[in-house]
Amino acid sequence: MKVCSAVLFVAVFAFLYLQSTEAKVSKCYHCLMSCDNPVEVQTCPSTGDFNCLLAKIETGTQNDEVRGCVASDDSTTKQYCDQINSMPGGKCYICDSDLCNSA
């Protein structure tokens, strides 16, 4: 349950957190919980400095995944990403170029 809460928390910040500076990343792959191909492309907000996020947790019976734009200075999302990476079956990274969250 904590795993799903962490992924959901990352998703909320990835899609709702805005800053008022010029955007670094303009497009990221986007999906929430189910990321079957083809994955949609999300245009990041024009106000703010954004990176792309991929967060995935694979367990024996459940596969949860989130991809999308995330504010580049969002330290809370980075902390949750570190927690996901420390879990068995967890994979999370934040990258800084368009559409870099494909893997």
ChimeraX attribute file (.defattr): number of C-alpha atoms within 10 A of each C-alpha:
attribute: neighborCount
match mode: 1-to-1
recipient: residues
	/A:1	5
	/A:2	7
	/A:3	16
	/A:4	15
	/A:5	10
	/A:6	17
	/A:7	23
	/A:8	18
	/A:9	14
	/A:10	24
	/A:11	24
	/A:12	14
	/A:13	17
	/A:14	25
	/A:15	17
	/A:16	11
	/A:17	15
	/A:18	20
	/A:19	16
	/A:20	10
	/A:21	11
	/A:22	12
	/A:23	17
	/A:24	18
	/A:25	25
	/A:26	19
	/A:27	21
	/A:28	29
	/A:29	24
	/A:30	23
	/A:31	20
	/A:32	14
	/A:33	17
	/A:34	12
	/A:35	17
	/A:36	9
	/A:37	7
	/A:38	8
	/A:39	14
	/A:40	14
	/A:41	14
	/A:42	18
	/A:43	16
	/A:44	26
	/A:45	22
	/A:46	16
	/A:47	13
	/A:48	20
	/A:49	22
	/A:50	33
	/A:51	28
	/A:52	29
	/A:53	31
	/A:54	27
	/A:55	26
	/A:56	22
	/A:57	21
	/A:58	14
	/A:59	10
	/A:60	6
	/A:61	5
	/A:62	8
	/A:63	15
	/A:64	18
	/A:65	23
	/A:66	24
	/A:67	31
	/A:68	29
	/A:69	32
	/A:70	31
	/A:71	26
	/A:72	24
	/A:73	14
	/A:74	16
	/A:75	10
	/A:76	12
	/A:77	23
	/A:78	18
	/A:79	12
	/A:80	18
	/A:81	23
	/A:82	15
	/A:83	15
	/A:84	21
	/A:85	17
	/A:86	12
	/A:87	12
	/A:88	10
	/A:89	13
	/A:90	20
	/A:91	18
	/A:92	22
	/A:93	17
	/A:94	22
	/A:95	18
	/A:96	17
	/A:97	15
	/A:98	18
	/A:99	21
	/A:100	18
	/A:101	24
	/A:102	12
	/A:103	4
